[in-house]
Amino acid sequence: MTGNQRGKWLFVAMFTWLFMWSGMVQAQTAKYLVLLKDKTGTPFTTDKPTAYLSQRSVDRRSRQGIALTSRDLPVNPSYVSQIRQTGAKVWYTSRWLNAVLVEATSVQLTAIRALSFVAGTEFNRALSNARLSAEKQTTATQQKFGMDAYNYGASLSQIQMLGADAMHDQGYNGKGMLVAILDAGFLNSNTNPALSTLFSDKRVVVTYDFVKNETSVYEDHSHGNNVFSIMASFKEGSLIGPAYGASYALLRTEDDNSESRLEEATWLIAAEYADSLGTDVINTSLGYNQFDNEADDYTYADMNGKTTLITRAADWASATGMIVVASAGNEGASAWKYISAPADADAVLAVGAVGSTKALASFSSIGPSADGRVKPDVCAQGFSTVLSNQAGNVTAGNGTSYSAPLIAGLVAAFWQSQPQLTAMQVVDCIRRAGDRFASPTPQYGYGIPTFAAATEVARAKYLPMGVGGNKPTEAIVFPNPVGNANALQIQWGAEFTGKKVEVALTDVAGRVWLQQSVMANEPSSKLTLPTAMPQGSYVLKMNDNERVRVLKVIK
């Protein structure tokens, strides 16, 4: 080969490589959360919610007097179809954010942005590029989970600390409640001896992997299994969880191989799915503040309850009548030291960690939130927390990842014992039950709650209607079910006597059928019902400016 030939060959080879490299760049995809301008033209309506929500989900809202809004409506299918026509892959849609999670090339993204109904993309950039290998995990990825250790004892300490043993003695174990665990995977949970009762009873009602878009979750990371076992195990003599009687949805949202804002989006999608199932309690032993791409990192100022995507998603979840419990974070001994998202969300129960002596664990992230609210909310045992690992061995681990499921289990069983309470009333009871409620600190928040203390708060502040003495404490409504009656009677309780009460009757879609002011000067008041009121479930709200009482009415 002559020099000229060699030079020509090198030029052709270099040109070919550059052309191929350019094509690879053009074809490289990333994931984006595409924001839509509206839901105009959607075939879904708030008066027919079972087209997109389970009856259990609708009933949860109805019990708490929560009306359906346009945020609950699914994304317009026509918009999704037009996005697909650009060649982009559609992974999921988000009702609450009115968005579509897509995987697209730069060319496809340009076409998507040009669509008239597209408002832009969340964060104005990609959520994630190609997945990082396990060998390239950053410190942020490695520290986000709890730290496994050897077995230091039985689960009695962590149960007694919350008064959950007395709770079980009274028959409350979460039965009838649905808990969704949003985590990184549930390795071997389906063969874990400590969880076998749940599987034999078919109380693991659904599983889904939102990272891979598949149903299986038992072959991924072990972190979710550990969390699940702390909350739900029943292995007598070794490990019993506070909510061993509940039913569970196991949802994978976390990719343990990397840390990116994409995981906030998958959390949002999974939380919406949990809502549609009729979930009562969400546990998420995850937190976000640092990412593999440092440009995506949050600052402490962002922990203000309204900035991060996952924090907004957690508040939206709470607005549907679910309770969200989140780990505070394991950054207490690091330069960051503060809570991470979504622990900063206003409605979320953020959980710090203590040891068996109730001393704060050094790694437990501290508060307050950036806008000055008390965080963490409460604490539970997160140092030497007893769990059943992926091998089925009862051992122990450290992390707020492991204190959170103890509180989530307490919440589920406590709500079982007080079904008249709304989600936010339950959250209020748990906060007020903390042993430091009168003097909260940035380390402990309101302190360590117990079932007995929460019950006392509920009795003192949220007494059930129709309970106590010869005269009802607050109010009784009859007839209920209404049947063919054209009126409701409200028998006023002692706390309503002589007060002006605003009364409203709404259906599950939020439509108001009756609204009036009533003076509770007489033993009872009559409410005439509209003649056109159809059969169904309704919510009667009574507000005397001191508290709001809610009753379910059946027509």
Salt bridges, closest charged atoms under 4 A:
ASP72 OD1 - ARG61 NH2 2.90
ASP72 OD1 - ARG95 NH1 3.99
GLU122 OE2 - ARG312 NH2 2.33
ASP183 OD1 - HIS223 ND1 2.57
ASP201 OD2 - ARG203 NH2 3.40
ASP209 OD2 - ARG252 NH1 2.96
ASP220 OD1 - LYS212 NZ 2.96
ASP220 OD1 - ARG252 NH1 3.50
GLU254 OE2 - LYS144 NZ 2.01
ASP255 OD2 - ARG131 NE 2.99
ASP256 OD1 - ARG252 NH2 3.53
GLU259 OE1 - LYS144 NZ 2.53
GLU263 OE2 - LYS144 NZ 3.58
ASP275 OD1 - ARG60 NH2 2.55
ASP275 OD2 - ARG61 NH2 2.89
ASP275 OD2 - ARG95 NH2 2.95
ASP280 OD2 - ARG56 NH2 2.61
ASP280 OD1 - ARG63 NH2 3.93
ASP296 OD1 - ARG125 NE 2.69
ASP371 OD2 - ARG373 NE 2.94
ASP377 OD2 - LYS375 NZ 2.89
ASP377 OD1 - ARG431 NE 2.83
ASP428 OD1 - ARG432 NE 3.01
ASP428 OD2 - LYS461 NZ 2.86
GLU456 OE2 - ARG459 NH1 3.43
GLU474 OE2 - ARG547 NH1 3.28
GLU474 OE2 - ARG549 NH2 2.13
GLU495 OE1 - ARG547 NH1 3.40
GLU502 OE2 - LYS500 NZ 3.99
ASP507 OD2 - ARG511 NH2 3.23
ASP544 OD2 - LYS499 NZ 3.71
GLU546 OE1 - LYS499 NZ 3.09
